[in-house]
Amino acid sequence: MSTDKLAASDNTSSAPKPRAKPLRTLLDTSGLIAIFLVLFVALALFVPDFLTGRNIVGLLLSVTLIGTIATTMMMVLALGEVDLSVASIVAFTGVVAAVVTSATGSVFVGVLGGVAAGGAVGAFNGFVVAKFGINSLIATLAAMEFVRGLAYITSGGDAVMVTVPSFFSLGSASFLGLTLPVWTMIVCFVIFGIVLNMTAFGRNTLATGGNAEAASLAGVNVRRLKIAVFALQGVVAGVAGVLLASRMGLGDPNTSMGLELAVISACVLGGVSLSGGVASITGVLVGVLIMGCVQNAMGLLNVPTFYQYLVRGAILLLAVMFDRWKQTRRAKG
């Protein structure tokens, strides 16, 4: 009897502990939102033309590529993995879409071909990581090289002009003052926010990132999950690549160099842990907006390009240091 009472007492005393993690995540996100608001107000006050309607719309358009891909990079990082091939996938799928559209005369077939190419590369990455147990950093680093090579081979080493005029409307079509790439980013944030927070798929992704062995013992098919997450990453990168090709009017194998680092920076800045198991769609959105605001302000102030590289590198370093600090705090907690 006393043993039962002791067990009940232990259970009662430990009951509030599981709430600490969501509360800590909420506080981290709230702090990030506060930082963004302070930054936004400061830029509005001290950077000429920052708060104009035209600049705000341009700001949103400038972050569409990073923001769209960040929604699925969040899932990959939450899984405890990383994908360095997204920039090459964007270039490759844009080239494929341009080539197929020009060859068939059909925008639908061209878009489908580009997105399918991205999904195939993503699924292949996931298969290599899940099936052979290769570190995702190395596997996707290799994919980054050979997919970029495929982009050059497919395009013949040069940009591919699109000969179907209706292809250009994908990047310029607008609704309520916002273009299709902006709406695509918004839809991706909504969809993957729901997936992460309200579905078994999202919970399994976080659980696997936190402890893959425990997730497997609990019945999660970790191998299939990894393939699915990487495939989603490829599909979304493919969508972003097609829209970018439409905005540029061509498929360029040289485009999006270094994009993967910007996407990872936005995710880590938004509170996604590099060690897996922790992610917040709100945090990622704020991280994307912070990076976009800083980049936009540097452009308005005519900051030389080489100084912009320094700032972006500093943001990445600070984001990683912040992630490390949070991991240490969680361990102590």
PyMOL commands that set and color helices and strands:
alter all, ss='L'
color gray80, all
select helices_A, chain A and resi 2-14+17-46+53-62+64-78+86-104+107-132+136-155+165-172+180-198+200-210+212-217+222-248+259-269+281-300+305-332
alter helices_A, ss='H'
color red, helices_A
select strands_A, chain A and resi 160-161+174-175+178-179+250-251
alter strands_A, ss='S'
color yellow, strands_A
deselect
rebuild
show_as cartoon
